């Protein structure tokens, strides 16, 4: 029974994405990608700055 409960919790946790954290990918020197609308959009307004 414990194994089934563990597997159920594992399967349920894989289906959840917290706060859409995978929509935006940030890179150095103010570059970012947006995957929100099914197509990739290049963003140049990232606050991240890498030297």
C-alpha positions in Angstrom: 0.0 0.0 0.0 2.8 2.4 0.8 4.4 1.8 -2.6 1.2 2.6 -4.4 0.8 5.8 -2.4 4.4 6.8 -3.2 3.9 6.1 -6.9 0.6 8.1 -6.9 2.3 11.1 -5.2 5.2 10.9 -7.7 2.9 10.8 -10.7 0.8 13.7 -9.5 3.9 15.9 -8.7 5.2 15.4 -12.2 2.1 16.9 -13.7 2.2 20.2 -11.8 4.2 23.2 -12.9 4.5 25.9 -10.3 3.9 29.4 -11.5 4.8 28.8 -15.1 8.5 28.9 -14.3 9.5 27.2 -17.5 7.9 29.8 -19.8 10.8 32.2 -19.6 14.5 31.2 -20.1 17.0 33.8 -19.2 20.6 34.0 -20.5 23.5 36.5 -20.0 23.6 40.1 -21.3 19.9 40.8 -21.1 18.7 38.0 -23.4 15.7 35.8 -22.8 13.3 33.5 -24.6 9.6 33.3 -24.1 7.8 30.0 -24.8 4.3 31.2 -23.7 2.2 31.3 -26.9 3.4 28.1 -28.6 6.1 29.8 -30.6 9.5 31.1 -29.4 9.8 34.8 -28.9 13.2 36.5 -28.3 13.2 39.1 -25.6 15.8 41.8 -25.0 14.4 43.3 -21.8 15.9 40.9 -19.3 17.3 42.5 -16.1 20.0 39.8 -15.9 23.5 41.1 -16.9 26.5 38.8 -17.2 30.0 39.8 -18.1 
